[in-house]
Amino acid sequence: MRRTRLLRFALILGLALPALPAMAQDTGQLEDNLSAYIGKNAEGYLGPLRDGVGGALNSGLFMYPGVPSGGFHVRLDLRAMIVSYKDEDRTFMATTEDSFGDDPQTVEAPTLVGSTESVTVIDQGTGAIYTFPGGFDIDRFGLAAPQITIGSIAGTELLGRWIAVEPGDLEIKKVELFGIGARHSLNHWFDSLPIDLSIHGMYQTLKVDDDLVDARALTLGGAVGKSFGLLAAYAGVSYDTIDLDARYVSEASGQSEEINVNLEKKSGLNLGLGATLRLGFLHLNGEFHAAERTSYAFGVGLGF
């Protein structure tokens, strides 16, 4: 049975799961696995990581469809985002590197989220052996981070996310997430509208060990919804982009060399549905997102 696992360095951001202690070695293993890959192989292996990070960062940005035209409000949230992977994310077509010999071979190998079993290729003429490392058998990717929302001036509020964690005795030295954005209410200009309309934008970065993984996400979109007493419901659409770089040492060519992988930027539409229940200072939120990969976001907020 496939295991439900989240990447170790993502969990460090604050998503408390019982499986966390059992996965202490996974992040160091990530760099070991990457050391076997350069060029297109590295892009194929890391592609699902880029897509998972993008889906998570560009979800769960707000709790309400509208923004007050004026008056001070502040809310501190804990946001958790989960992205589901597809079966096709689990493998890619990998080709042996030049060190294997003059007769390269192409096989189906695990991506980072694929099977933990490695794939070995043997050259029948020379006996040369090439091993494509396994993945981490992941079917969901998760992130969690604190967020602050402050407003409102002329129907505009600011959004901010930041967390930096140094696990200490773990193989990862540092994980840092930073995000800044804003939302603006169109009702500020059209106060007779029977529904809440807003537009938003947010830019975020996620770094692991400064340069092992460096991801950048941007989302621009809008939302429509309405509040019904304690309950607010909304729908949103956004145009999201994500690009990711990785830097590590590889010995795939037969000698140690620093590899810089710049994955192709991905972009696409993200359709979301959400609802928030407000119980005094306590805000409870849930979202569903339909994009290239399905994602879910959950939030608990304190404020007014």
C-alpha positions in Angstrom: 0.0 0.0 0.0 1.3 3.4 -0.9 2.3 5.5 2.2 1.0 9.0 2.8 4.1 11.0 3.6 5.1 14.6 3.5 8.6 15.9 2.7 10.6 16.2 5.9 11.7 19.8 5.3 8.1 20.9 4.7 7.0 19.4 8.0 9.6 21.4 9.8 7.7 24.6 8.9 5.2 23.8 11.6 2.8 21.1 10.5 2.8 18.7 13.5 2.2 15.1 12.4 2.9 11.9 14.3 5.1 10.6 11.5 7.6 13.4 11.9 10.2 11.7 14.2 10.3 8.6 11.9 11.3 10.7 8.9 14.4 12.4 10.4 16.7 11.0 7.7 14.6 11.9 4.7 16.0 15.4 4.0 19.7 14.3 4.0 18.7 11.5 1.8 17.2 14.0 -0.7 20.7 15.5 -1.3 22.2 12.1 -1.6 19.6 11.1 -4.2 20.1 14.4 -6.1 23.9 13.8 -6.3 23.2 11.0 -8.9 21.4 13.5 -11.3 22.4 16.3 -13.6 20.7 18.1 -16.5 17.4 16.8 -17.7 17.4 13.9 -15.2 17.6 16.3 -12.3 14.6 18.3 -13.8 12.6 15.2 -14.2 13.4 14.0 -10.6 12.6 17.4 -9.0 9.6 18.4 -11.1 7.0 17.2 -8.7 8.7 19.0 -5.8 8.3 22.3 -7.7 4.7 21.6 -8.5 3.9 20.6 -4.9 5.6 23.7 -3.5 3.7 26.0 -5.9 0.4 24.4 -5.2 0.9 24.8 -1.4 2.3 28.3 -1.4 -0.5 29.6 -3.7 -3.3 28.3 -1.5 -4.9 29.4 1.8 -4.0 33.1 1.4 -7.2 34.7 2.9 -10.3 33.8 5.0 -12.9 36.3 3.8 -14.1 37.4 0.4 -14.2 41.1 1.2 -12.0 43.7 2.9 -13.5 46.5 5.1 -13.2 50.0 3.6 -11.6 51.4 6.7 -10.9 50.8 10.4 -8.2 48.8 12.1 -8.2 45.0 12.1 -5.5 42.4 12.7 -5.6 38.6 12.6 -2.9 36.1 13.3 -3.4 32.7 11.5 -1.8 29.3 11.3 -2.3 28.2 7.7 -1.8 24.6 6.5 -1.8 23.6 2.8 -1.8 20.1 1.3 -1.3 19.2 -2.3 -2.3 15.8 -3.8 0.0 14.1 -6.3 -1.1 12.2 -9.4 0.1 8.7 -10.4 2.0 10.3 -13.4 4.0 12.4 -10.9 5.7 9.2 -9.6 7.9 8.4 -12.6 9.9 10.1 -15.4 12.0 8.9 -18.3 15.6 9.0 -17.2 18.7 8.5 -19.4 22.1 7.3 -18.2 24.8 10.0 -18.0 28.0 10.1 -20.1 29.9 8.2 -17.5 27.9 5.1 -18.3 29.5 4.8 -21.7 28.8 5.4 -25.4 25.5 3.5 -25.5 23.1 5.5 -23.3 19.9 3.8 -22.0 16.6 5.3 -21.2 14.3 3.8 -18.5 11.3 4.7 -16.4 12.7 5.8 -13.0 11.1 7.2 -9.8 10.8 10.9 -9.3 11.3 12.4 -5.9 7.7 11.5 -4.9 7.9 8.0 -6.5 8.9 4.5 -5.2 11.7 4.2 -2.8 13.1 1.4 -5.0 16.1 2.4 -7.2 16.4 1.3 -10.8 19.6 -0.3 -12.1 20.8 -0.4 -15.7 23.6 -2.7 -16.8 25.5 -2.4 -20.1 25.6 -6.0 -21.5 28.8 -5.2 -23.5 31.0 -3.6 -20.9 29.3 -4.6 -17.6 29.0 -1.0 -16.6 26.3 -0.4 -13.9 24.2 2.8 -13.5 21.7 3.3 -10.7 18.8 5.7 -10.6 18.0 6.4 -7.0 14.5 5.9 -5.6 12.1 8.6 -4.3 10.3 9.0 -1.0 7.0 7.4 -1.8 5.0 10.6 -1.2 1.4 11.0 -2.3 0.8 14.4 -0.7 3.0 17.5 -0.1 2.3 19.8 2.9 3.3 23.2 4.2 2.3 25.1 7.3 3.2 28.6 8.3 2.0 31.5 10.5 0.4 34.5 8.7 -0.6 38.0 9.7 -3.4 40.1 8.1 -3.5 43.8 8.9 -6.0 46.4 7.5 -7.7 48.4 6.4 -6.8 51.6 4.5 -9.1 52.5 1.6 -10.3 49.0 1.4 -6.8 47.5 1.4 -5.2 45.0 3.8 -1.6 43.6 3.9 -0.7 39.9 4.2 2.5 38.5 5.5 4.1 35.1 6.1 7.5 34.4 7.6 9.1 31.5 9.5 12.7 30.5 9.8 13.6 27.2 11.5 17.0 25.8 12.3 16.4 22.2 13.3 19.8 21.9 15.0 20.6 18.2 15.3 18.8 17.3 12.0 20.6 17.1 8.7 18.9 20.3 7.4 20.5 23.4 8.7 17.8 26.0 7.9 14.3 26.3 6.4 12.9 29.7 5.6 9.5 30.8 4.2 8.7 34.5 3.4 5.7 36.0 1.8 4.2 39.4 1.3 1.0 40.4 -0.4 -2.1 42.6 -0.4 -5.9 42.5 -1.0 -8.1 45.3 -2.2 -11.9 45.5 -1.9 -13.8 46.5 -5.1 -16.7 47.3 -2.8 -14.7 50.3 -1.6 -15.5 51.8 -5.0 -18.9 50.2 -5.6 -20.5 50.1 -2.2 -24.0 49.2 -3.6 -22.8 45.7 -4.7 -24.8 42.9 -3.0 -21.7 40.7 -2.8 -18.1 41.1 -1.7 -15.5 41.4 -4.5 -11.8 41.7 -4.0 -8.5 41.3 -5.9 -5.2 40.1 -4.4 -1.6 39.4 -5.1 1.2 37.6 -3.1 4.8 36.8 -3.7 6.5 34.1 -1.6 9.9 32.3 -1.3 10.8 29.0 0.2 14.5 28.2 0.9 16.1 25.0 2.3 19.7 25.4 3.5 19.9 28.7 1.6 20.6 27.2 -1.8 19.8 23.4 -1.7 16.2 24.4 -2.7 15.1 27.9 -3.6 11.5 28.3 -4.8 9.6 31.5 -5.7 5.8 31.7 -6.1 3.6 34.5 -7.4 -0.2 34.6 -7.4 -2.6 37.2 -8.8 -6.3 36.8 -8.6 -9.7 37.8 -7.3 -12.5 36.5 -5.1 -16.3 36.8 -4.8 -18.4 35.9 -1.9 -20.8 36.9 0.9 -21.1 36.7 4.6 -24.1 35.2 6.3 -23.9 36.0 10.0 -21.1 33.9 11.5 -20.4 32.2 8.2 -18.6 33.6 5.1 -18.4 31.7 1.8 -16.4 32.6 -1.3 -15.0 31.5 -4.6 -11.8 32.7 -6.2 -9.7 32.4 -9.3 -6.0 33.2 -9.7 -3.1 32.9 -12.1 -0.2 31.3 -10.3 3.5 30.8 -11.2 6.2 28.8 -9.5 9.9 28.3 -10.3 12.5 26.4 -8.4 16.3 26.1 -8.4 18.4 23.5 -6.7 22.2 23.5 -6.0 24.1 20.4 -4.8 27.2 18.4 -5.4 27.0 15.5 -7.9 29.3 12.6 -8.7 27.2 11.3 -11.7 30.0 12.3 -14.1 32.7 10.3 -12.2 34.0 13.3 -10.3 32.6 15.8 -7.8 31.0 18.9 -9.4 28.6 21.6 -8.2 25.2 21.3 -10.0 22.8 24.2 -10.5 19.4 23.1 -11.7 16.9 25.7 -12.9 13.5 24.1 -13.4 11.2 25.6 -16.0 8.7 28.0 -14.6 5.2 26.6 -14.3 2.1 28.7 -14.5 -1.7 28.1 -14.6 -5.1 28.9 -13.3 -6.2 28.0 -9.8 -10.0 27.8 -8.9 -10.8 27.8 -5.2 -13.8 27.5 -2.9 -13.7 28.4 0.7 -15.7 29.1 3.9 -14.9 30.6 7.2 -16.8 30.3 10.5 -16.2 33.2 12.9 -16.8 32.6 16.6 -15.8 35.8 18.3 -12.0 36.2 18.0 -11.7 32.7 16.7 -11.8 32.1 12.9 -12.0 28.6 11.4 -11.4 28.3 7.6 -11.3 25.6 5.0 -10.6 25.7 1.2 -10.6 23.4 -1.8 -8.5 24.2 -4.9 -8.8 22.8 -8.4 -5.7 23.4 -10.4 -3.2 21.2 -12.1 -3.1 19.3 -8.8 -5.9 19.3 -6.2 -5.0 21.0 -3.0 -6.7 21.8 0.3 -6.0 24.6 2.8 -7.0 24.9 6.5 -6.6 27.9 8.8 -7.1 28.8 12.4 -7.1 32.5 13.2 -7.2 34.8 16.2 -8.2 38.5 15.8 -10.9 40.9 14.8 
